[in-house]
Amino acid sequence: MRPTPGDADEGHIDWKRMKALHRALPFWGRVTLLAGVVGMIAGAALISVQLYRRPTVLTLAVGSTEGDARQIAALIAGRLATTNSPVRIRIENAGNALDAAKLFAAGHADLAMVRADAGDLHDGRAVALTARGVLTIVAPPGSGISDIAKLRGHTIGVVGGEINHGIVEVLKKEYALDRAGVVFRDLQAADARQALQSKEVSALLLVAPLTEKHLAWLKSLFREAANSSPVLIPVDAAGAIAGSKRPYESFDIPKGTLRGAPPVPADDVTTLRVGYYLVANRHLSATVVGDLARKVMSARRDLVGEQPLLAGIAAPDLDADAFLPAHPGAAAFFNGTQESFMDRYSNVIYLTPMVLGAFASVFAAAWRFLGVRSRDTGAGLPDELWGLSARIRRASDEAALSAIEAEIDFSLRARLAGLAQEEDTVAEVTVLIAAMHRLDNLVHHRRMMLVSAEVADPEIGVTDLFASDEANVSRTESLPVI
């Protein structure tokens, strides 16, 4: 239902303001203003799309004495960059795994490659297991030290220093090594051989993966001989320690690890093992971490043939009570429960029709702001109707007047149909009413004159009778119509 003129203060107040703006600004000014607004909106939309498509860059804190962790991180970061991954990594080098854990705990990194027993990992959630370090206590060939009890009074070189202090404290407590007079001395890997040869230390303690690289380094510390070999000292209480100290687990070094024939060790050696993890801050988006876990495992699958270092990457412990819980995003990837496309973008799909409707409304408002309105076949009808006044005055019979009335009715219906689609038509309807009233009076007046002429003298020609009216036409048309 169209609003009445009485609703002007409420329903048409915005349109009146629009008309006032039309009068204040020329058409080209409105076009320029609207183009500027559209340009700003388009620029904002473009910037938003670029920001949405821009990959998420995460800072990864990495540190290791032997450099393997940094190499693994570099391989993964390069793989993410070359595959246009939505997640990218920026590597932050630290001194060792403990330093990396400290950077992560301080909030200076989103990710870190850490050892499970290194530092405060309260905010850390596992993304992937990168390697497992095995505790190895080794004495030189011919040494009489065959178990931890025989370490009494000896000095043990701790390769790696501070990063291994945690596991040293565990051994001290379990075996009461302080009371046994055992001294632990920090050593750099480069100084280990010299310390053994000079008898500064009686044995070495280190934690490292049982990879070819680390085993080759360990064997290089001792002179090879057919009848002598290094002595691997077992940690018989490994099961008990693993039960009370959750970062560790019991592990058996396989027979023949150092040498195959004759095998060294001659039998499996029980010891401890600890995991190295890629961890993410627990506040990171599950979607981002899930994409990262997928890309890391993809890099492992594609590059492990060229880079054996990646062979140790695996899924973390997904149990809810794990010492280092898996990040929800990584757990969803490894469990196969990641959100599908429809799950992730269902809200966007749902809101798209609403957004398009809003754009349509904005377009309609812009069209009105420009003042461009379509016109149908009734466009310019008031001028057309004013032009009929002369034809009415020249009508010589009833048939001509009837034809003019039919033409007026047709034009009026067409124009009224067009006005039904437009806004603010009150003024134009008023003009139409005035024009129709004027024409109706002219038709009626002409019809009465024709009837009077026929009654007065049917033999007098109507054209001659009203010839004097021709002189009045131009004068009458020049008068204003009210």
KEFI-239171 format. One line per field, with one value per residue (C-alpha): residue number from 1; residue in three letters; x, y, z negated. Coordinates in steps of 0.001 Angstrom, whole numbers, padded with zeros to 6 digits. Example, Ala and Ser with C-alpha at 12.3 -4.5 7.8 and 13.67 -1.06 7.14 Angstrom:
% KEFI-239171
pos = 1 2;
code = ALA SER;
x = 012300 013670;
y = -004500 -001060;
z = -007800 -007140;
END
This chain:
% KEFI-239171
pos = 1 2 3 4 5 6 7 8 9 10 11 12 13 14 15 16 17 18 19 20 21 22 23 24 25 26 27 28 29 30 31 32 33 34 35 36 37 38 39 40 41 42 43 44 45 46 47 48 49 50 51 52 53 54 55 56 57 58 59 60 61 62 63 64 65 66 67 68 69 70 71 72 73 74 75 76 77 78 79 80 81 82 83 84 85 86 87 88 89 90 91 92 93 94 95 96 97 98 99 100 101 102 103 104 105 106 107 108 109 110 111 112 113 114 115 116 117 118 119 120 121 122 123 124 125 126 127 128 129 130 131 132 133 134 135 136 137 138 139 140 141 142 143 144 145 146 147 148 149 150 151 152 153 154 155 156 157 158 159 160 161 162 163 164 165 166 167 168 169 170 171 172 173 174 175 176 177 178 179 180 181 182 183 184 185 186 187 188 189 190 191 192 193 194 195 196 197 198 199 200 201 202 203 204 205 206 207 208 209 210 211 212 213 214 215 216 217 218 219 220 221 222 223 224 225 226 227 228 229 230 231 232 233 234 235 236 237 238 239 240 241 242 243 244 245 246 247 248 249 250 251 252 253 254 255 256 257 258 259 260 261 262 263 264 265 266 267 268 269 270 271 272 273 274 275 276 277 278 279 280 281 282 283 284 285 286 287 288 289 290 291 292 293 294 295 296 297 298 299 300 301 302 303 304 305 306 307 308 309 310 311 312 313 314 315 316 317 318 319 320 321 322 323 324 325 326 327 328 329 330 331 332 333 334 335 336 337 338 339 340 341 342 343 344 345 346 347 348 349 350 351 352 353 354 355 356 357 358 359 360 361 362 363 364 365 366 367 368 369 370 371 372 373 374 375 376 377 378 379 380 381 382 383 384 385 386 387 388 389 390 391 392 393 394 395 396 397 398 399 400 401 402 403 404 405 406 407 408 409 410 411 412 413 414 415 416 417 418 419 420 421 422 423 424 425 426 427 428 429 430 431 432 433 434 435 436 437 438 439 440 441 442 443 444 445 446 447 448 449 450 451 452 453 454 455 456 457 458 459 460 461 462 463 464 465 466 467 468 469 470 471 472 473 474 475 476 477 478 479 480 481 482;
code = MET ARG PRO THR PRO GLY ASP ALA ASP GLU GLY HIS ILE ASP TRP LYS ARG MET LYS ALA LEU HIS ARG ALA LEU PRO PHE TRP GLY ARG VAL THR LEU LEU ALA GLY VAL VAL GLY MET ILE ALA GLY ALA ALA LEU ILE SER VAL GLN LEU TYR ARG ARG PRO THR VAL LEU THR LEU ALA VAL GLY SER THR GLU GLY ASP ALA ARG GLN ILE ALA ALA LEU ILE ALA GLY ARG LEU ALA THR THR ASN SER PRO VAL ARG ILE ARG ILE GLU ASN ALA GLY ASN ALA LEU ASP ALA ALA LYS LEU PHE ALA ALA GLY HIS ALA ASP LEU ALA MET VAL ARG ALA ASP ALA GLY ASP LEU HIS ASP GLY ARG ALA VAL ALA LEU THR ALA ARG GLY VAL LEU THR ILE VAL ALA PRO PRO GLY SER GLY ILE SER ASP ILE ALA LYS LEU ARG GLY HIS THR ILE GLY VAL VAL GLY GLY GLU ILE ASN HIS GLY ILE VAL GLU VAL LEU LYS LYS GLU TYR ALA LEU ASP ARG ALA GLY VAL VAL PHE ARG ASP LEU GLN ALA ALA ASP ALA ARG GLN ALA LEU GLN SER LYS GLU VAL SER ALA LEU LEU LEU VAL ALA PRO LEU THR GLU LYS HIS LEU ALA TRP LEU LYS SER LEU PHE ARG GLU ALA ALA ASN SER SER PRO VAL LEU ILE PRO VAL ASP ALA ALA GLY ALA ILE ALA GLY SER LYS ARG PRO TYR GLU SER PHE ASP ILE PRO LYS GLY THR LEU ARG GLY ALA PRO PRO VAL PRO ALA ASP ASP VAL THR THR LEU ARG VAL GLY TYR TYR LEU VAL ALA ASN ARG HIS LEU SER ALA THR VAL VAL GLY ASP LEU ALA ARG LYS VAL MET SER ALA ARG ARG ASP LEU VAL GLY GLU GLN PRO LEU LEU ALA GLY ILE ALA ALA PRO ASP LEU ASP ALA ASP ALA PHE LEU PRO ALA HIS PRO GLY ALA ALA ALA PHE PHE ASN GLY THR GLN GLU SER PHE MET ASP ARG TYR SER ASN VAL ILE TYR LEU THR PRO MET VAL LEU GLY ALA PHE ALA SER VAL PHE ALA ALA ALA TRP ARG PHE LEU GLY VAL ARG SER ARG ASP THR GLY ALA GLY LEU PRO ASP GLU LEU TRP GLY LEU SER ALA ARG ILE ARG ARG ALA SER ASP GLU ALA ALA LEU SER ALA ILE GLU ALA GLU ILE ASP PHE SER LEU ARG ALA ARG LEU ALA GLY LEU ALA GLN GLU GLU ASP THR VAL ALA GLU VAL THR VAL LEU ILE ALA ALA MET HIS ARG LEU ASP ASN LEU VAL HIS HIS ARG ARG MET MET LEU VAL SER ALA GLU VAL ALA ASP PRO GLU ILE GLY VAL THR ASP LEU PHE ALA SER ASP GLU ALA ASN VAL SER ARG THR GLU SER LEU PRO VAL ILE;
x = 000000 001416 001892 -000478 000696 000096 002962 005475 007239 007820 007850 009179 011541 014585 013412 012888 016415 017593 015785 017355 020767 019928 019212 022450 024701 024707 024555 028300 028968 026802 028561 031989 030964 029442 032516 034723 032613 032609 036382 036923 034648 036403 039806 038742 037378 040623 042715 040460 040872 044645 044740 042560 044748 048002 049612 049859 053501 054495 057773 059574 062231 064889 068069 070300 073960 074412 072305 069843 066803 067696 068169 064787 063138 064754 063556 059987 059986 061292 058673 055876 057135 057460 053988 052175 051032 048571 051012 054637 057465 060049 062929 064337 067689 068405 071449 069958 066623 066479 066999 064266 061930 062741 061934 058672 057717 058434 055944 058568 057678 054492 056208 059293 061293 061915 062721 059904 061942 063254 061875 058339 055972 052754 051395 052834 050748 052343 052041 054395 057041 060315 062772 063530 066696 068177 070125 073531 076081 079256 082682 085915 086995 088545 086788 085683 082473 079681 076714 075697 076673 080310 080308 081036 083811 084110 083566 081005 081179 077753 077764 075384 075589 072491 070007 070819 070753 067175 067933 071118 069015 066657 069580 071076 067817 067098 070583 071724 074754 075540 076237 078289 080647 079785 080660 078984 080934 079521 081356 081088 080859 084181 085954 084590 087382 090144 088469 088336 091932 093245 091194 089458 086216 085635 082468 080224 076496 074623 071096 070787 068771 070228 070854 073805 075305 075228 076417 079348 080336 080070 082260 084820 085520 087156 089963 088639 089990 088824 089057 087850 084790 083021 080929 077245 076040 072386 069824 068109 065565 064354 060865 060465 061791 059425 056511 057231 058829 056431 058696 060759 060037 061931 063816 066183 069213 069232 072002 074749 073928 077587 079047 077600 080348 081057 077943 078350 076508 076346 072756 069953 070739 067922 067945 065685 064285 062793 060925 061713 058558 057342 055037 052554 051082 047777 046049 046818 043878 043041 042636 046118 047767 045844 047094 050627 050472 049212 052023 054692 053611 053398 056966 058139 056522 057927 061438 062390 064141 066451 066709 066841 066563 062841 062336 061803 058756 055586 052253 052471 050778 047080 045912 044096 046391 049664 052508 052573 048986 048428 047113 043393 044176 046922 044781 041948 044321 045817 042388 040870 038305 039382 036556 035445 034981 031276 031934 034555 032707 029053 028579 030016 027736 024756 025537 026338 022691 022235 025344 024199 020820 022581 024606 021380 019928 023081 022931 019296 020147 023023 020719 018257 021077 022097 018531 018329 014833 013489 010644 008067 005905 004094 007228 006563 002817 001865 003389 001594 -001709 -001242 -000750 -004215 -005973 -005540 -006844 -009902 -010704 -010407 -012616 -015434 -017703 -018464 -016397 -013215 -013855 -014438 -011161 -009281 -010901 -009821 -006263 -006272 -007523 -004821 -001998 -003300 -003426 000152 001472 -000290 001184 004657 004092 003221 006894 008350 008807 007602 004913 002575 003611 003376 -000029 -001187 -000054 -001814 -005057 -004865 -004152 -006980 -009392 -008447 -008808 -012097 -013439 -012233 -013861 -017117 -017078 -016360 -019084 -021646 -020646 -021085 -024527 -025593 -024485 -026463 -029588 -029332 -028925 -028115 -027308 -024429 -021060 -019442 -016020 -017330 -019281 -016179 -013666 -013308 -012039 -008812 -007741 -008189 -006221 -002745 -003910 -005635 -002636 -000350 -002387 -001209 -003249 -004163;
y = 000000 003409 005937 008875 012471 012618 010163 012542 013304 009608 007555 010174 012200 010386 010900 014617 014863 013038 015525 018401 016827 016466 020179 020999 018739 018552 015163 015039 015872 012983 010646 011739 011346 007937 006810 007834 005843 002798 003113 003166 000151 -001742 -000878 -002059 -005280 -005874 -005296 -007666 -010387 -009954 -010147 -013268 -014945 -013927 -016990 -017213 -016804 -018598 -018130 -021406 -021468 -024082 -025066 -028131 -028752 -030995 -028879 -031606 -029739 -026616 -028672 -030368 -027000 -025528 -028462 -028102 -024301 -024600 -027188 -024974 -022028 -023981 -025533 -022213 -023454 -021261 -021612 -020419 -020718 -018146 -019819 -018268 -019872 -020683 -022268 -025658 -027349 -025853 -022338 -022957 -024030 -020845 -018663 -020518 -020264 -016507 -016060 -015065 -017952 -019617 -022954 -024679 -027866 -029033 -032072 -033268 -032785 -029326 -026343 -025074 -026397 -025477 -023676 -026198 -028682 -031332 -031065 -033886 -036117 -035271 -037734 -039816 -039300 -042353 -042037 -043614 -044050 -045397 -046251 -046773 -050286 -052282 -050207 -052062 -050029 -052339 -050885 -047696 -049026 -049169 -045448 -044749 -042208 -041580 -038453 -038634 -036271 -034891 -034174 -031328 -029730 -027989 -029731 -033034 -031736 -032938 -036547 -036377 -035301 -038208 -040661 -039046 -039395 -042933 -044332 -041956 -041012 -037949 -040166 -042460 -039609 -039548 -036218 -034987 -032582 -030698 -031276 -029982 -032694 -031565 -032064 -035529 -037545 -035564 -035854 -039648 -039998 -037784 -039727 -036527 -038488 -042196 -042373 -040254 -039545 -038284 -038239 -038563 -040440 -043765 -042529 -043423 -039960 -040114 -043725 -042893 -040014 -042210 -044950 -042321 -041572 -044967 -046870 -049818 -053237 -056761 -057827 -054638 -052465 -049620 -050587 -049515 -049136 -050182 -048237 -051146 -048917 -047449 -048910 -047405 -044042 -043990 -044745 -041748 -039324 -039055 -037393 -040612 -044129 -047369 -048487 -051277 -050469 -053362 -055939 -055088 -051368 -050262 -053229 -056306 -058946 -059556 -057701 -054610 -054584 -058343 -058143 -055577 -052779 -051220 -047463 -044386 -042590 -039095 -037519 -034409 -032584 -029816 -027954 -025120 -022608 -023935 -020681 -021077 -021754 -025432 -024854 -023331 -026090 -028768 -027380 -027258 -030905 -031955 -030102 -031469 -035050 -034395 -033038 -036126 -038427 -036554 -035807 -038706 -040484 -037499 -036412 -039331 -036834 -036600 -040332 -039778 -037514 -039232 -038548 -037487 -039350 -038685 -039948 -037371 -038020 -037816 -035934 -033505 -033427 -033092 -029776 -030083 -029124 -031754 -034364 -033696 -034233 -037481 -038786 -037879 -035551 -032251 -029973 -030402 -027521 -027307 -027420 -024686 -022336 -023112 -019724 -017950 -019882 -019109 -015378 -014913 -014425 -011842 -009987 -010032 -008676 -005890 -005085 -004929 -002463 -000359 -000367 000722 003544 004639 004615 006813 009074 009669 010660 008274 006827 004775 006136 004067 004939 007540 009692 013362 012798 016217 018000 015573 016253 020039 019607 018040 021282 022698 019492 019593 023167 022173 019058 019361 016552 014084 011306 013421 014274 010586 009609 012246 011036 007429 008617 010523 007450 005192 007609 008164 004424 003941 006821 005715 002224 003780 005968 002891 001823 005160 007045 010507 010768 013063 016185 014499 013005 016485 017826 014952 015668 019347 018474 015923 018387 021053 018695 017357 020910 021637 018462 019235 022856 021817 019177 021727 024151 021438 020540 024228 024810 021855 022959 026589 025887 022445 023964 026154 024500 023803 024857 028289 028671 028198 029759 032642 030197 029662 033189 032528 029269 030734 033358 030740 028352 031121 031582 029688 026691 026424;
z = 000000 001006 -001804 -001993 -001887 -005626 -006105 -004542 -007833 -008440 -005221 -002804 -004944 -003529 000035 -000633 -001924 001196 003401 001466 002097 005787 005948 004072 006183 009986 011663 012352 008698 007545 009977 008694 005064 005664 007651 004719 002258 004560 004951 001196 000704 003504 002032 -001412 000096 002005 -001111 -003064 -000422 -000440 -004218 -004153 -001534 -003198 -004821 -008578 -009619 -012818 -014686 -015421 -018161 -017390 -019197 -019260 -019958 -016928 -014542 -013530 -014840 -012883 -009745 -010175 -010784 -007661 -005551 -006796 -006392 -002832 -001992 -003302 -001227 002035 001769 001130 -002240 -004192 -007097 -006928 -009439 -010469 -012298 -015477 -016348 -019996 -021621 -022406 -023014 -026521 -025174 -022604 -025404 -027336 -024309 -023857 -027536 -027461 -024616 -022021 -019687 -018483 -017914 -019282 -018800 -022347 -024395 -026601 -029790 -028866 -030755 -031258 -028583 -030361 -027267 -024821 -022868 -020685 -016913 -015928 -017400 -015619 -017220 -020313 -022293 -024008 -027249 -026709 -029483 -027924 -029376 -027422 -026322 -029165 -031814 -034907 -035097 -034029 -035956 -037712 -041128 -039988 -039153 -042814 -043164 -039439 -037316 -034523 -031566 -030650 -026900 -026124 -029532 -030886 -028621 -030370 -033947 -034378 -033571 -035706 -038700 -038091 -038163 -041247 -043130 -041981 -042651 -045480 -043404 -045516 -048523 -046302 -045451 -041748 -040113 -036925 -034729 -031726 -028448 -024909 -022260 -020756 -024102 -024874 -023203 -024888 -028287 -027951 -026768 -029572 -032124 -033248 -033087 -033517 -031382 -029232 -029562 -026515 -025124 -021346 -018723 -017614 -014101 -011920 -012427 -016229 -016407 -014123 -016402 -019490 -017972 -016907 -020571 -021136 -019430 -017465 -018491 -017792 -021411 -023075 -022745 -024592 -027575 -027589 -031181 -031707 -033727 -035433 -037172 -033874 -034304 -037772 -036630 -033643 -035958 -038183 -035720 -032838 -030217 -030118 -029009 -029333 -026225 -025244 -023115 -020638 -020601 -018112 -017931 -018013 -016171 -014497 -014710 -017419 -018579 -020750 -022993 -023339 -024569 -024791 -027220 -029241 -029481 -029230 -026203 -025862 -022964 -020921 -019854 -017625 -019995 -019401 -021782 -023077 -022090 -018378 -016087 -015659 -011923 -011608 -013644 -011772 -008448 -009870 -011002 -007578 -005805 -008173 -007578 -003837 -003868 -005737 -003196 -000193 -001473 -003744 -000860 -000384 -004028 -006508 -009373 -008647 -009231 -012946 -012486 -013694 -015354 -019013 -021835 -021268 -024664 -026741 -029739 -027792 -029472 -026508 -025173 -021441 -020171 -019236 -015632 -015320 -017092 -014645 -011706 -013014 -014050 -010690 -012241 -010682 -009613 -006027 -003595 -004421 -008171 -007945 -005611 -006353 -008025 -004991 -002643 -004869 -005037 -001337 -000215 -002975 -001875 001751 000649 -001222 001898 003922 001426 001581 005379 005319 002891 005133 008161 006328 005161 008774 009573 012536 012867 015712 017747 019596 022587 020496 020110 020918 020767 019283 022290 024580 022856 023096 026840 027138 026245 029748 031330 029089 030138 033800 033466 036021 034814 032034 033590 033425 029769 028922 030606 028603 025370 026124 026757 023463 021563 023077 022285 018753 017983 019249 017174 013993 014409 014623 011585 009526 009788 008695 005456 004539 007260 005348 007277 010671 009883 008944 012330 014113 012267 013213 016848 017029 015408 017954 020937 019640 019448 022994 024367 022581 023765 027378 027290 026054 028779 031442 030111 029945 033540 034876 033031 034254 037988 039317 042800 041498 041757 038447 039769 040776 037591 035448 037784 035369 032738 034733 033989 030290 030152 029940 027468 025284 025336 024161 020989 017871 016841 013152;
END
